[in-house]
């Protein structure tokens, strides 16, 4: 299987012998769905409308659960919620790093860059 990009810009897996085999699979994040009783996983998707900015969202491949912020498989340091998200504000500059926040308690912090980690360990 090869990782490919659809005409809408989302990622998916397809067979490496493409014209012969048309088998595909969604690009899976490996995170399980957060709806109670659902056994699905979260996959990255893009909107299909042509005039809309192609900002990815994450949806369950089984139920109707949707996230607009990228999920990270790290528990919240404040409340212990099972995941946190990367959120980019609409009015933030293009090169600004996204905020890391918890959807449960509202905890927010800026992600630590590699440069800051190197200076702290030196």
C-alpha angles and dihedrals in degrees: 000000000000128000108241139175121237125224087261091054101250121129126247140160119249136176114275091226090062108174093044098041122036097185115142138177130190119256101258123207092203092235116123120234115271097218113108112258096009118127096192130110132229118261130187116249138173129214115263097217111109099213095051123093106256100244112162124235131189123236138174114256091219111033135027098268113136133182124192094194122066110260119228119200092230121113118237111263091215107046103008094241108170096246143017128207138224108235125190115196116230093231094046119112116262094249095046115115116245121254119248110225142167117238091207107050101014095242110165135185138155114253116255113246124222090247092057091047091051092050092048093051094047 
